[in-house]
Amino acid sequence: MKNVGILAFVLLVVCSPSAVAQPSTPNAPGRDPSAAILDEMSKISRSVVTLNERLKSFVDKFEKVGGMTLSEKQQELIFGLELLIRAEQLIAGHQKTQVELTEKLNETRGKIAQVDVDLRPRSIDRSVALVGTTETEELRDNKRQKLQAERQSLTLLFSQIQENLGENNDKLRTAQILAERLRKQFLPQIDREIYKQ
């Protein structure tokens, strides 16, 4: 009977991280979607840490109780659950990184677009028109060179962010595949262990 209670708790813990790892889409009007996603990611991260602490506390508590020991199968299931929790933590971390990199990518894209606008001859003429000097052509050339150097630097940054985003997407997919595999392997075993008595 005690084993059924232990496994029921384990099942509750297993269901919680998998439900938590799927952040809901923010629907609050007027709220920045990226900020809402980051809020959800921090909640997920805190929940996974809390579940991990609870599981450790639960296992520690029952190891200390005299006469109550976990079978080898139950220990294996708890170990599998621990692996699943860590996989869910990896997913949450990679999702947060994905959001941050996407924001940086969009911000850099916007800066490149602004530099392109500033590089137009009309924009350069306007920017040096208010400067009182006889060397207007030299000012235009200097302004153009600064803007071109800034565009080149932003383009390089944009490429690096895209590369990092691609690598992070690969890591996220790998973590999701691992978590799915662990769910398929351990959740049915936990169900069988709970309902076999």
GROMACS elastic network, one bead per residue, 0.5 to 0.9 nm:
[ bonds ]
;  ai    aj funct       b0    kb
    1     4     6  0.51697   500
    1     5     6  0.65111   500
    1     6     6  0.88092   500
    1   197     6  0.81038   500
    2     5     6  0.50631   500
    2     6     6  0.62430   500
    2     7     6  0.86655   500
    2    68     6  0.86767   500
    3     6     6  0.50172   500
    3     7     6  0.61279   500
    3     8     6  0.84465   500
    3    70     6  0.80041   500
    3    74     6  0.86771   500
    3   193     6  0.87201   500
    3   194     6  0.77888   500
    4     7     6  0.51596   500
    4     8     6  0.59838   500
    4     9     6  0.86025   500
    4   193     6  0.77244   500
    4   194     6  0.52523   500
    4   195     6  0.77366   500
    4   196     6  0.89765   500
    4   197     6  0.76251   500
    5     8     6  0.50304   500
    5     9     6  0.62697   500
    5    10     6  0.86408   500
    5   194     6  0.81632   500
    6     9     6  0.52322   500
    6    10     6  0.62738   500
    6    11     6  0.87157   500
    6    58     6  0.88657   500
    6   194     6  0.86292   500
    7    11     6  0.60553   500
    7    12     6  0.85039   500
    7    74     6  0.79771   500
    7   190     6  0.67497   500
    7   191     6  0.82586   500
    7   193     6  0.71473   500
    7   194     6  0.56604   500
    8    11     6  0.50636   500
    8    12     6  0.62416   500
    8    13     6  0.86848   500
    8   190     6  0.85051   500
    8   191     6  0.86397   500
    8   194     6  0.65204   500
    9    12     6  0.50012   500
    9    13     6  0.62421   500
    9    14     6  0.86052   500
   10    13     6  0.50332   500
   10    14     6  0.60922   500
   10    15     6  0.86269   500
   10    55     6  0.78518   500
   10    77     6  0.86997   500
   10    78     6  0.74650   500
   10    81     6  0.79093   500
   10   190     6  0.78565   500
   11    15     6  0.61142   500
   11    16     6  0.85636   500
   11   187     6  0.75901   500
   11   190     6  0.67034   500
   11   191     6  0.75621   500
   11   194     6  0.86177   500
   12    15     6  0.52815   500
   12    16     6  0.62630   500
   13    16     6  0.52459   500
   13    17     6  0.68830   500
   13    51     6  0.66660   500
   13    52     6  0.87518   500
   13    54     6  0.85594   500
   13    55     6  0.74834   500
   13    81     6  0.84266   500
   14    17     6  0.60037   500
   14    18     6  0.67698   500
   14    19     6  0.88927   500
   14    51     6  0.89843   500
   14    81     6  0.66004   500
   14    84     6  0.80172   500
   14    85     6  0.79440   500
   14   183     6  0.86001   500
   14   187     6  0.75836   500
   15    18     6  0.54995   500
   15    19     6  0.61748   500
   15    20     6  0.85428   500
   15   187     6  0.88092   500
   16    19     6  0.52438   500
   16    20     6  0.59725   500
   16    21     6  0.85395   500
   16    47     6  0.86477   500
   16    48     6  0.85934   500
   16    51     6  0.79971   500
   17    21     6  0.58605   500
   17    22     6  0.88369   500
   17    44     6  0.81829   500
   17    47     6  0.74409   500
   17    48     6  0.60861   500
   17    51     6  0.74293   500
   17    84     6  0.85178   500
   17    85     6  0.67084   500
   17    88     6  0.69036   500
   17    89     6  0.89272   500
   18    21     6  0.52091   500
   18    22     6  0.70225   500
   18    84     6  0.87416   500
   18    85     6  0.84666   500
   18    88     6  0.72374   500
   18   179     6  0.88795   500
   18   183     6  0.86047   500
   19    22     6  0.58313   500
   19    23     6  0.83687   500
   20    23     6  0.66189   500
   20    43     6  0.85516   500
   20    44     6  0.58457   500
   20    47     6  0.73264   500
   20    48     6  0.79057   500
   20    88     6  0.89920   500
   21    41     6  0.84607   500
   21    44     6  0.61443   500
   21    45     6  0.85889   500
   21    48     6  0.84021   500
   21    88     6  0.64093   500
   21    89     6  0.82922   500
   21    91     6  0.76597   500
   21    92     6  0.67133   500
   22    44     6  0.85056   500
   23    26     6  0.87360   500
   23    37     6  0.76868   500
   23    40     6  0.60690   500
   23    41     6  0.72144   500
   23    44     6  0.75955   500
   24    27     6  0.88338   500
   24    37     6  0.84803   500
   24    40     6  0.76832   500
   25    33     6  0.84887   500
   25    36     6  0.83182   500
   25    37     6  0.76207   500
   25    40     6  0.89631   500
   26    29     6  0.86426   500
   26    31     6  0.83716   500
   26    33     6  0.66848   500
   26    36     6  0.60549   500
   26    37     6  0.71977   500
   26    40     6  0.86551   500
   27    31     6  0.83038   500
   27    33     6  0.85697   500
   28    31     6  0.58750   500
   28    32     6  0.88514   500
   28    33     6  0.87885   500
   28    36     6  0.87096   500
   29    32     6  0.85955   500
   30    33     6  0.88912   500
   31    34     6  0.87154   500
   31    35     6  0.76097   500
   31    36     6  0.71544   500
   32    35     6  0.53671   500
   32    36     6  0.63562   500
   32    37     6  0.87908   500
   33    36     6  0.50175   500
   33    37     6  0.61300   500
   33    38     6  0.86031   500
   34    37     6  0.50772   500
   34    38     6  0.61644   500
   34    39     6  0.85695   500
   34    99     6  0.68816   500
   34   100     6  0.83378   500
   34   103     6  0.76102   500
   35    38     6  0.50679   500
   35    39     6  0.61410   500
   35    40     6  0.86375   500
   36    39     6  0.50283   500
   36    40     6  0.62461   500
   36    41     6  0.86252   500
   37    40     6  0.50305   500
   37    41     6  0.61127   500
   37    42     6  0.86821   500
   37    96     6  0.80713   500
   37    99     6  0.76228   500
   38    42     6  0.62329   500
   38    43     6  0.86187   500
   38    96     6  0.64650   500
   38    99     6  0.73752   500
   38   100     6  0.83826   500
   39    42     6  0.52470   500
   39    43     6  0.62986   500
   39    44     6  0.86859   500
   40    43     6  0.50428   500
   40    44     6  0.61478   500
   40    45     6  0.85904   500
   41    44     6  0.50251   500
   41    45     6  0.61227   500
   41    46     6  0.86181   500
   41    92     6  0.62640   500
   41    93     6  0.78970   500
   41    95     6  0.74685   500
   41    96     6  0.60826   500
   42    45     6  0.50043   500
   42    46     6  0.61331   500
   42    47     6  0.85052   500
   42    92     6  0.84283   500
   42    96     6  0.82606   500
   43    46     6  0.51561   500
   43    47     6  0.60772   500
   43    48     6  0.86203   500
   44    47     6  0.50316   500
   44    48     6  0.61268   500
   44    49     6  0.85904   500
   44    89     6  0.83189   500
   44    92     6  0.68231   500
   45    48     6  0.52393   500
   45    49     6  0.62609   500
   45    50     6  0.86133   500
   45    88     6  0.88980   500
   45    89     6  0.65589   500
   45    92     6  0.63862   500
   45    93     6  0.76700   500
   46    49     6  0.51617   500
   46    50     6  0.61134   500
   46    51     6  0.86250   500
   47    50     6  0.50112   500
   47    51     6  0.60877   500
   47    52     6  0.84845   500
   48    51     6  0.50726   500
   48    52     6  0.60595   500
   48    53     6  0.85980   500
   48    85     6  0.67767   500
   48    86     6  0.83751   500
   48    88     6  0.74942   500
   48    89     6  0.64734   500
   49    52     6  0.50562   500
   49    53     6  0.62159   500
   49    54     6  0.86289   500
   49    85     6  0.86819   500
   49    89     6  0.80996   500
   50    53     6  0.51218   500
   50    54     6  0.61518   500
   50    55     6  0.86120   500
   51    54     6  0.50076   500
   51    55     6  0.60847   500
   51    56     6  0.85732   500
   51    85     6  0.80913   500
   52    55     6  0.51704   500
   52    56     6  0.62523   500
   52    57     6  0.85871   500
   52    82     6  0.74250   500
   52    85     6  0.68977   500
   52    86     6  0.85536   500
   53    56     6  0.51523   500
   53    57     6  0.60518   500
   53    58     6  0.84649   500
   54    57     6  0.50152   500
   54    58     6  0.59419   500
   54    59     6  0.85512   500
   55    59     6  0.61420   500
   55    60     6  0.84707   500
   55    78     6  0.85082   500
   55    82     6  0.82054   500
   56    59     6  0.52018   500
   56    60     6  0.59849   500
   56    61     6  0.84293   500
   57    60     6  0.50775   500
   57    61     6  0.59418   500
   57    62     6  0.86483   500
   58    61     6  0.52012   500
   58    62     6  0.64057   500
   58    63     6  0.86702   500
   59    62     6  0.53637   500
   59    63     6  0.61372   500
   59    64     6  0.87706   500
   59    78     6  0.84702   500
   60    63     6  0.51320   500
   60    64     6  0.63797   500
   60    65     6  0.89157   500
   61    64     6  0.54092   500
   61    65     6  0.65669   500
   62    65     6  0.51117   500
   62    66     6  0.82729   500
   62    68     6  0.65271   500
   62    69     6  0.71338   500
   62    70     6  0.82041   500
   63    66     6  0.77398   500
   63    68     6  0.69662   500
   63    69     6  0.62586   500
   63    70     6  0.77983   500
   64    68     6  0.81453   500
   64    69     6  0.88509   500
   65    68     6  0.57903   500
   65    69     6  0.80545   500
   66    69     6  0.79779   500
   70    73     6  0.79640   500
   70    74     6  0.58051   500
   70    75     6  0.61763   500
   71    74     6  0.51417   500
   71    75     6  0.62246   500
   71    76     6  0.85784   500
   72    75     6  0.50741   500
   72    76     6  0.61561   500
   72    77     6  0.86757   500
   73    76     6  0.50085   500
   73    77     6  0.62578   500
   73    78     6  0.87023   500
   73   193     6  0.88527   500
   74    78     6  0.61782   500
   74    79     6  0.85232   500
   74   190     6  0.85022   500
   74   193     6  0.82467   500
   75    78     6  0.50567   500
   75    79     6  0.60986   500
   75    80     6  0.85391   500
   76    79     6  0.50116   500
   76    80     6  0.61453   500
   76    81     6  0.85663   500
   77    81     6  0.60966   500
   77    82     6  0.85849   500
   77   186     6  0.64960   500
   77   187     6  0.86989   500
   77   189     6  0.76034   500
   77   190     6  0.68466   500
   78    82     6  0.61693   500
   78    83     6  0.86529   500
   79    82     6  0.50069   500
   79    83     6  0.63309   500
   79    84     6  0.86753   500
   80    83     6  0.50402   500
   80    84     6  0.62176   500
   80    85     6  0.86942   500
   80   182     6  0.70908   500
   80   183     6  0.88864   500
   80   185     6  0.84923   500
   80   186     6  0.62865   500
   81    85     6  0.62129   500
   81    86     6  0.86701   500
   81   182     6  0.81251   500
   81   183     6  0.85837   500
   81   186     6  0.72135   500
   81   187     6  0.85355   500
   82    85     6  0.51081   500
   82    86     6  0.63107   500
   82    87     6  0.86456   500
   83    86     6  0.51417   500
   83    87     6  0.61721   500
   83    88     6  0.86559   500
   83   179     6  0.83468   500
   83   182     6  0.75758   500
   84    87     6  0.50072   500
   84    88     6  0.61903   500
   84    89     6  0.86246   500
   84   178     6  0.82551   500
   84   179     6  0.58077   500
   84   180     6  0.86811   500
   84   182     6  0.59301   500
   84   183     6  0.70197   500
   84   186     6  0.87368   500
   85    88     6  0.50625   500
   85    89     6  0.62438   500
   85    90     6  0.87065   500
   85   179     6  0.84033   500
   86    90     6  0.62378   500
   86    91     6  0.86595   500
   86   179     6  0.86865   500
   87    90     6  0.50191   500
   87    91     6  0.62842   500
   87    92     6  0.87139   500
   87   175     6  0.60129   500
   87   176     6  0.75560   500
   87   178     6  0.67872   500
   87   179     6  0.53695   500
   87   182     6  0.86000   500
   88    91     6  0.50204   500
   88    92     6  0.62301   500
   88    93     6  0.86367   500
   88   175     6  0.77260   500
   88   176     6  0.78897   500
   88   179     6  0.65128   500
   89    92     6  0.50938   500
   89    93     6  0.61638   500
   89    94     6  0.86199   500
   90    93     6  0.51039   500
   90    94     6  0.61273   500
   90    95     6  0.84996   500
   90   171     6  0.88762   500
   90   172     6  0.77215   500
   90   175     6  0.63543   500
   90   176     6  0.86232   500
   91    94     6  0.51874   500
   91    95     6  0.60380   500
   91    96     6  0.85765   500
   91   171     6  0.85814   500
   91   172     6  0.58922   500
   91   173     6  0.84366   500
   91   174     6  0.89618   500
   91   175     6  0.57479   500
   91   176     6  0.63708   500
   91   179     6  0.83983   500
   92    95     6  0.51191   500
   92    96     6  0.62096   500
   92    97     6  0.86653   500
   92   172     6  0.87806   500
   93    96     6  0.51943   500
   93    97     6  0.62618   500
   93    98     6  0.86034   500
   93   172     6  0.86848   500
   94    98     6  0.60196   500
   94    99     6  0.86759   500
   94   168     6  0.64434   500
   94   169     6  0.77053   500
   94   171     6  0.71904   500
   94   172     6  0.54951   500
   94   175     6  0.85352   500
   95    99     6  0.63273   500
   95   100     6  0.87189   500
   95   168     6  0.85514   500
   95   169     6  0.85293   500
   95   172     6  0.70181   500
   96    99     6  0.52214   500
   96   100     6  0.63227   500
   96   101     6  0.86759   500
   97   100     6  0.50761   500
   97   101     6  0.60387   500
   97   102     6  0.84462   500
   97   165     6  0.83100   500
   97   168     6  0.73985   500
   98   101     6  0.52070   500
   98   102     6  0.60422   500
   98   103     6  0.85789   500
   98   165     6  0.64116   500
   98   168     6  0.66432   500
   98   169     6  0.71718   500
   98   172     6  0.86656   500
   99   102     6  0.51460   500
   99   103     6  0.62178   500
   99   104     6  0.87202   500
  100   103     6  0.51656   500
  100   104     6  0.63042   500
  100   105     6  0.86259   500
  101   104     6  0.50302   500
  101   105     6  0.60227   500
  101   106     6  0.86075   500
  101   161     6  0.65579   500
  101   162     6  0.81121   500
  101   164     6  0.77135   500
  101   165     6  0.61296   500
  102   106     6  0.61912   500
  102   107     6  0.85263   500
  102   161     6  0.82956   500
  102   162     6  0.85287   500
  102   165     6  0.73738   500
  103   106     6  0.52174   500
  103   107     6  0.61020   500
  103   108     6  0.85843   500
  104   107     6  0.50112   500
  104   108     6  0.60386   500
  104   109     6  0.84535   500
  104   158     6  0.84844   500
  104   161     6  0.74429   500
  105   108     6  0.51889   500
  105   109     6  0.60954   500
  105   110     6  0.86380   500
  105   157     6  0.86975   500
  105   158     6  0.61954   500
  105   159     6  0.89468   500
  105   161     6  0.62019   500
  105   162     6  0.70762   500
  105   165     6  0.88609   500
  106   110     6  0.61898   500
  106   111     6  0.86846   500
  106   158     6  0.89597   500
  107   110     6  0.51274   500
  107   111     6  0.63389   500
  107   112     6  0.87793   500
  108   112     6  0.62034   500
  108   113     6  0.86134   500
  108   154     6  0.65591   500
  108   155     6  0.81450   500
  108   157     6  0.76258   500
  108   158     6  0.61808   500
  109   112     6  0.51555   500
  109   113     6  0.62770   500
  109   114     6  0.87362   500
  109   154     6  0.82466   500
  109   155     6  0.84327   500
  109   158     6  0.71255   500
  110   113     6  0.50843   500
  110   114     6  0.62638   500
  110   115     6  0.87234   500
  111   114     6  0.50515   500
  111   115     6  0.62168   500
  111   116     6  0.86216   500
  111   151     6  0.84094   500
  111   154     6  0.75452   500
  112   115     6  0.50959   500
  112   116     6  0.61902   500
  112   117     6  0.87089   500
  112   150     6  0.84906   500
  112   151     6  0.60169   500
  112   152     6  0.89872   500
  112   154     6  0.63827   500
  112   155     6  0.72131   500
  112   158     6  0.89664   500
  113   116     6  0.50619   500
  113   117     6  0.63862   500
  113   118     6  0.87262   500
  114   117     6  0.50749   500
  114   118     6  0.61993   500
  114   119     6  0.86168   500
  115   119     6  0.60231   500
  115   120     6  0.88970   500
  115   147     6  0.63629   500
  115   148     6  0.80694   500
  115   150     6  0.76230   500
  115   151     6  0.63189   500
  116   119     6  0.50719   500
  116   120     6  0.68238   500
  116   147     6  0.83372   500
  116   148     6  0.87942   500
  116   151     6  0.77027   500
  117   120     6  0.56390   500
  117   123     6  0.71531   500
  118   121     6  0.81118   500
  118   122     6  0.84511   500
  118   123     6  0.53324   500
  118   124     6  0.64497   500
  118   127     6  0.88028   500
  118   144     6  0.86399   500
  118   147     6  0.74408   500
  119   122     6  0.83246   500
  119   123     6  0.65846   500
  119   124     6  0.63662   500
  119   143     6  0.84902   500
  119   144     6  0.63056   500
  119   147     6  0.64567   500
  119   148     6  0.75890   500
  120   123     6  0.52941   500
  120   124     6  0.63448   500
  120   125     6  0.86733   500
  120   144     6  0.89309   500
  121   124     6  0.51323   500
  121   125     6  0.60732   500
  121   126     6  0.85826   500
  121   140     6  0.87563   500
  121   144     6  0.87727   500
  122   125     6  0.50990   500
  122   126     6  0.62037   500
  122   127     6  0.87109   500
  123   126     6  0.50681   500
  123   127     6  0.61957   500
  123   128     6  0.88277   500
  124   127     6  0.51147   500
  124   128     6  0.64214   500
  124   129     6  0.84956   500
  124   140     6  0.62601   500
  124   143     6  0.69599   500
  124   144     6  0.71827   500
  125   128     6  0.54653   500
  125   129     6  0.58873   500
  125   136     6  0.88066   500
  125   140     6  0.69580   500
  126   129     6  0.51140   500
  126   130     6  0.74874   500
  127   130     6  0.68830   500
  127   131     6  0.81162   500
  127   140     6  0.85451   500
  127   143     6  0.85486   500
  128   131     6  0.54073   500
  128   132     6  0.84761   500
  128   136     6  0.70012   500
  128   139     6  0.67191   500
  128   140     6  0.67194   500
  128   143     6  0.83380   500
  129   132     6  0.76033   500
  129   136     6  0.79997   500
  131   136     6  0.82359   500
  131   139     6  0.89776   500
  132   135     6  0.89402   500
  132   136     6  0.84997   500
  133   136     6  0.62801   500
  133   139     6  0.89086   500
  134   137     6  0.84640   500
  135   138     6  0.54633   500
  135   139     6  0.64727   500
  135   140     6  0.88700   500
  136   139     6  0.50645   500
  136   140     6  0.62169   500
  136   141     6  0.87089   500
  137   140     6  0.50436   500
  137   141     6  0.62548   500
  137   142     6  0.86538   500
  138   141     6  0.50783   500
  138   142     6  0.61619   500
  138   143     6  0.85643   500
  139   142     6  0.50935   500
  139   143     6  0.60788   500
  139   144     6  0.85192   500
  140   143     6  0.50970   500
  140   144     6  0.60477   500
  140   145     6  0.85603   500
  141   144     6  0.50621   500
  141   145     6  0.60912   500
  141   146     6  0.85981   500
  142   145     6  0.51484   500
  142   146     6  0.61978   500
  142   147     6  0.86230   500
  143   146     6  0.52123   500
  143   147     6  0.62106   500
  143   148     6  0.86092   500
  144   147     6  0.51532   500
  144   148     6  0.60696   500
  144   149     6  0.85755   500
  145   148     6  0.50585   500
  145   149     6  0.60782   500
  145   150     6  0.84995   500
  146   149     6  0.51601   500
  146   150     6  0.61334   500
  146   151     6  0.85886   500
  147   151     6  0.60590   500
  147   152     6  0.85530   500
  148   152     6  0.61148   500
  148   153     6  0.85888   500
  149   152     6  0.51012   500
  149   153     6  0.62048   500
  149   154     6  0.85970   500
  150   153     6  0.51254   500
  150   154     6  0.60883   500
  150   155     6  0.85109   500
  151   154     6  0.50459   500
  151   155     6  0.59809   500
  151   156     6  0.85618   500
  152   155     6  0.50899   500
  152   156     6  0.62675   500
  152   157     6  0.86682   500
  153   156     6  0.51817   500
  153   157     6  0.62585   500
  153   158     6  0.86194   500
  154   158     6  0.60074   500
  154   159     6  0.86288   500
  155   159     6  0.62790   500
  155   160     6  0.87147   500
  156   159     6  0.51788   500
  156   160     6  0.63308   500
  156   161     6  0.87223   500
  157   160     6  0.50962   500
  157   161     6  0.61644   500
  157   162     6  0.85913   500
  158   161     6  0.51987   500
  158   162     6  0.61915   500
  158   163     6  0.86688   500
  159   162     6  0.50938   500
  159   163     6  0.62015   500
  159   164     6  0.86547   500
  160   163     6  0.50770   500
  160   164     6  0.61604   500
  160   165     6  0.85205   500
  161   164     6  0.50325   500
  161   165     6  0.60014   500
  161   166     6  0.85430   500
  162   165     6  0.50194   500
  162   166     6  0.61725   500
  162   167     6  0.86982   500
  163   166     6  0.51198   500
  163   167     6  0.63138   500
  163   168     6  0.86264   500
  164   167     6  0.51155   500
  164   168     6  0.60792   500
  164   169     6  0.85431   500
  165   168     6  0.50303   500
  165   169     6  0.60637   500
  165   170     6  0.86604   500
  166   169     6  0.50830   500
  166   170     6  0.63772   500
  166   171     6  0.87865   500
  167   170     6  0.51563   500
  167   171     6  0.63545   500
  167   172     6  0.86534   500
  168   171     6  0.50009   500
  168   172     6  0.60302   500
  168   173     6  0.85809   500
  169   173     6  0.61576   500
  169   174     6  0.85978   500
  170   173     6  0.51883   500
  170   174     6  0.62422   500
  170   175     6  0.87013   500
  171   174     6  0.50721   500
  171   175     6  0.61743   500
  171   176     6  0.85888   500
  172   175     6  0.51282   500
  172   176     6  0.61227   500
  172   177     6  0.86079   500
  173   176     6  0.50593   500
  173   177     6  0.61433   500
  173   178     6  0.85837   500
  174   177     6  0.51451   500
  174   178     6  0.61867   500
  174   179     6  0.86552   500
  175   178     6  0.50358   500
  175   179     6  0.61135   500
  175   180     6  0.85515   500
  176   179     6  0.51081   500
  176   180     6  0.60882   500
  176   181     6  0.85249   500
  177   180     6  0.51305   500
  177   181     6  0.61114   500
  177   182     6  0.86124   500
  178   181     6  0.50968   500
  178   182     6  0.61669   500
  178   183     6  0.85924   500
  179   182     6  0.50701   500
  179   183     6  0.60944   500
  179   184     6  0.86239   500
  180   183     6  0.50463   500
  180   184     6  0.62036   500
  180   185     6  0.85588   500
  181   184     6  0.51801   500
  181   185     6  0.61161   500
  181   186     6  0.86187   500
  182   185     6  0.50305   500
  182   186     6  0.58943   500
  182   187     6  0.78998   500
  183   186     6  0.54983   500
  183   187     6  0.54038   500
  183   188     6  0.80718   500
  184   187     6  0.60454   500
  184   188     6  0.67288   500
  184   189     6  0.89044   500
  185   188     6  0.66271   500
  185   189     6  0.70404   500
  186   189     6  0.51297   500
  186   190     6  0.61647   500
  186   191     6  0.86996   500
  187   190     6  0.50887   500
  187   191     6  0.62668   500
  187   192     6  0.87018   500
  188   191     6  0.50040   500
  188   192     6  0.61884   500
  188   193     6  0.85801   500
  189   192     6  0.50643   500
  189   193     6  0.60863   500
  189   194     6  0.85922   500
  190   193     6  0.50233   500
  190   194     6  0.61507   500
  190   195     6  0.86586   500
  191   194     6  0.51995   500
  191   195     6  0.61899   500
  191   196     6  0.84104   500
  192   195     6  0.53113   500
  192   196     6  0.57238   500
  193   196     6  0.55222   500
  193   197     6  0.78300   500
  194   197     6  0.69789   500
